[in-house]
Each structure stands twice: as C-alpha cells, then as structure tokens.
Amino acid sequence: MLKGLIGKKIGMTQIFDETGAALPVTLIEAGPCYVTQVRLPEKEGYAAVQLGFQEAKPKRLTSGELGHLKKNELPPLRFLREFRIKDAEYKVGDKVTVEVFGVGERVDVVGTSKGKGFAGVVKRYHFAGGPKTHGASDRLRAPGSNGATTTPGRVYKGSRRPGHLGHERVTSQGLKVVLVDAERNLLGVTGAVPGSKGGLVVVQEARKQ
C-alpha cells in the first residue's frame, strides 16, 4: 500500500495525550492527492506512483504539465511528486487521502527549510567566536584562522565559512502521527517540520521503523 502524500504545512499547536502531557504538534493539510502516473517494473524498470496535489488555474501550469494531466482526464494540479512502492496496485485517477496513515505510525516529512540569507560562521556553524578581551575589539564573531601555510597554500573546498544559510531540502525523520482527520484532510505529527507556514511538504512512511 502507498504510504505517502503531498501536503501543506499549516502551523504548530499542542494536544494532550491520555496521561495529560502536552505534545507539540505540527498540523499538515495532506491531500487529497490524485494518482497522475503509474510506473511499472516491466516498462520503466521500477515500481512507483506519481501523485498530484492542489488544484490550480490552468495558466499556472506549463503546457507539458497540462497535457500530461489532460491525457488522463485529471484537473490542473500544481505539484507533482513520485513515491516508490513495492507493487503498483493503484490506477491513474485514484484518490489518496490522509486515511492511508494511522495514529501511532511513524513518518518522515520532507520540506524546504526557511531561507535566512547570508550568515556568518557563528550563526551558520555555531562557532564560539574570538576572545572578548585582550584588545580583540573586532574579532568577536570572526571565523579566525582557516587553512595551513605554504602547504597546501590555499583553503580547502567545503571549509566552514560565511555563506547562504537555509532554503535547503530537509527531512524530519521518525515523527509520530497523533491526529488523522479525514474530513478536513488534516494530519498531526509530533515535533517540528521544516519550512514556513504554507510550505510544501512530502509525508511518507518512516524509513527507520
């Protein structure tokens, strides 16, 4: 069975479990998604299902995307993502809802982290910074020495330096499903999920069970 959905992060709240403990929960509007394509081992070499999420105006899509969806009599869907499965039991046009998940299951949530622009090494890599005394008035948040001398005579690629922070693909692993609301297409998972409110996320069965 396909254990995956495309969704939209709504925000965070809290719910109370049976012991009265408050759990931090992220709410995700997950689905309904349509099966837009089925990949078969005998044809493509692997089994997968492509899902589409969030109906949009046709002018928001490229002509290639529109043709791909119209061919299978599907509405214009803004986001398409592929999910690997063991066997292709789905047909094009099938609808997948939050009911594929159950309370207590573990899921991985993939999203794009918040972009924070150009950042220094203290914020980006948690460097300690320089001393606050002994005449070091302008070295507090500086990266300090980086690299050797004549050998190699340069700074190695990949060194931790100031640069662009955030706006990367991030996966939150092993989050527990604590709420499944099929009427409102809501999924509640424990803890935080990458990205800002309204950001696109992909929810799938946890790889590390």
C-alpha positions in Angstrom: 0.0 0.0 0.0 1.2 3.5 -0.8 2.2 5.3 2.4 2.9 8.8 1.0 1.1 12.1 0.5 1.9 15.7 -0.6 0.7 18.4 1.7 1.0 21.9 3.0 2.3 22.9 6.5 -0.4 24.8 8.4 1.4 25.5 11.6 2.0 24.3 15.1 -0.3 23.7 18.1 -0.4 21.3 21.1 -2.6 18.4 22.1 -2.8 16.5 25.3 -2.3 12.7 25.5 -4.1 10.3 27.8 -1.6 11.0 30.6 -2.3 14.7 30.4 1.1 15.6 28.9 1.2 18.4 26.3 2.6 17.3 23.0 3.9 19.9 20.4 2.2 19.0 17.2 2.6 20.3 13.6 -0.6 20.3 11.5 -0.3 19.4 7.8 -3.1 19.7 5.2 -2.2 16.4 3.4 -4.0 15.6 0.2 -6.3 14.7 -1.3 -3.9 13.6 -3.9 -4.6 12.1 -7.3 -2.6 9.3 -8.9 -1.3 11.0 -12.1 1.0 8.3 -13.4 2.0 4.7 -12.5 5.5 3.4 -13.3 5.9 -0.4 -13.8 9.0 -2.5 -13.4 8.5 -4.1 -16.9 8.3 -0.7 -18.6 10.3 1.8 -16.5 12.4 -0.7 -14.5 10.9 0.2 -11.1 7.5 0.5 -9.4 6.4 4.0 -8.4 3.3 6.2 -8.3 3.3 9.9 -9.2 0.8 12.0 -7.1 -0.6 15.4 -7.9 -1.7 17.9 -5.2 -3.6 21.2 -5.1 -5.8 22.2 -8.0 -4.7 25.4 -9.7 -5.6 27.7 -12.6 -4.5 26.2 -15.9 -2.4 29.3 -16.6 -0.2 28.4 -13.6 1.0 25.2 -15.3 3.2 24.6 -18.3 1.6 23.2 -21.5 3.6 20.0 -20.9 2.1 19.6 -17.4 -1.4 20.4 -18.6 -1.1 17.8 -21.5 0.2 15.2 -19.0 -2.9 15.7 -16.8 -5.5 16.2 -19.5 -4.4 12.9 -21.2 -5.7 11.1 -18.1 -8.7 13.5 -17.6 -7.3 15.0 -14.4 -7.8 18.6 -13.1 -4.8 21.0 -13.3 -2.6 20.0 -10.3 0.1 22.4 -9.2 2.5 19.9 -7.5 3.6 16.5 -8.8 5.9 14.1 -6.8 6.9 10.5 -7.2 6.7 7.8 -4.5 8.5 4.4 -4.8 6.2 1.4 -3.9 6.7 -2.3 -3.9 3.8 -3.2 -6.2 1.7 -0.9 -8.4 -1.8 -1.6 -7.1 -3.1 1.9 -8.0 -4.6 3.2 -11.2 -4.3 6.6 -12.8 -7.1 8.8 -11.4 -7.3 7.1 -7.9 -7.6 9.5 -5.0 -5.3 9.1 -2.0 -6.3 10.7 1.3 -4.9 11.0 4.9 -6.6 7.7 5.7 -3.5 5.9 4.4 -1.9 6.8 7.7 -3.0 5.7 11.2 -2.5 7.2 14.6 0.7 5.9 16.2 2.6 5.3 12.9 6.0 6.9 12.2 6.5 9.1 9.2 9.3 11.1 7.6 8.4 14.7 6.5 10.5 16.3 3.7 10.3 20.1 3.2 12.4 23.2 2.3 13.9 24.9 5.4 13.4 28.6 5.9 15.9 30.7 4.0 17.9 33.0 6.2 20.1 34.8 3.7 23.8 35.4 4.1 25.0 34.4 7.6 28.3 34.4 9.4 30.0 31.4 11.0 28.6 32.0 14.5 25.1 31.7 13.3 25.7 29.2 10.5 28.0 26.7 12.2 27.8 27.8 15.9 31.4 28.9 16.1 32.4 30.2 19.5 34.0 33.4 18.1 37.1 35.1 19.3 38.0 36.4 22.8 36.1 39.3 24.2 39.1 40.9 25.9 42.9 41.4 25.5 42.4 44.1 22.9 40.3 42.0 20.5 37.7 44.6 19.8 36.6 43.4 16.3 37.2 39.6 16.4 34.2 38.5 18.4 32.2 36.9 15.6 35.1 36.4 13.2 35.9 32.9 11.9 39.6 33.0 12.8 42.4 31.1 11.1 41.4 28.8 8.2 43.9 26.6 6.5 47.6 25.9 6.7 50.6 27.8 5.3 52.7 27.1 2.2 51.4 23.5 2.1 48.7 23.5 0.6 48.9 27.3 0.2 45.1 27.5 -0.2 41.8 26.9 1.6 40.2 23.6 1.0 36.9 23.4 -0.7 34.0 22.7 1.7 35.6 24.6 4.6 33.1 26.2 7.0 32.9 29.8 6.1 30.2 32.5 6.0 27.6 32.0 3.3 23.9 31.3 2.4 22.0 29.7 5.3 18.8 27.7 4.9 16.5 27.1 1.9 17.6 23.5 1.7 15.8 20.2 1.4 15.5 18.9 4.9 13.9 15.6 6.2 12.5 15.3 9.7 12.7 11.6 10.5 10.5 9.3 12.6 7.8 11.7 13.6 4.8 10.1 15.3 1.3 10.6 13.8 -1.0 11.7 16.6 -4.0 13.0 14.6 -5.8 11.9 11.4 -8.8 14.0 10.4 -10.2 12.6 7.1 -13.0 15.2 6.9 -10.6 18.2 6.9 -7.6 16.4 5.3 -5.5 17.1 8.4 -2.5 15.1 9.7 -0.9 15.9 13.0 2.7 14.8 13.7 4.8 15.3 16.8 7.5 17.9 16.8 8.6 20.4 14.2 8.6 20.1 10.4 10.9 22.0 8.1 9.7 25.2 6.3 7.4 28.1 6.9 3.6 28.1 7.2 2.0 27.3 3.8 5.2 25.5 2.7 5.0 22.3 0.6 5.9 19.1 2.4 6.0 15.4 1.4 4.9 12.9 4.1 6.0 9.3 3.7 6.4 6.1 5.8 9.4 6.3 8.0 12.5 4.5 6.6 13.8 3.8 10.1 11.0 1.9 11.8 
